[in-house]
């Protein structure tokens, strides 16, 4: 399941939305908004990839703690 999605803004720009909070996503505290379509699509892909890596790392860490 993809955590991040796009939302069209009123000024014909796009923002990335966090599907867990339904709020604009942020990267290093900077809201991901005001982008053109192609840039926003790339950012959604990036954010979903980072989320996938983080979830996998958490699973591996939990597995390691159980086996230790």
CORRA-V388934 format. One line per field, one symbol per residue. ss: DSSP state (@ for helix, = for strand, . for the rest). burial: b if it has 9 or more other ideal C-beta (glycine too) atoms within 8 Angstrom, else e. A space follows every 50 residues. Layout:
ss=???
burial=???
This chain:
ss=...=====.....=====....==.==..==...=.@@@@@@@@@@@@@@ @@@@@@@@@@@@@@@@@.
burial=eebbebeebeeebbbbbbbeeeebbeeeeeebbebeeebbbebbeebbee beeeeeeeeeeeeeeeee
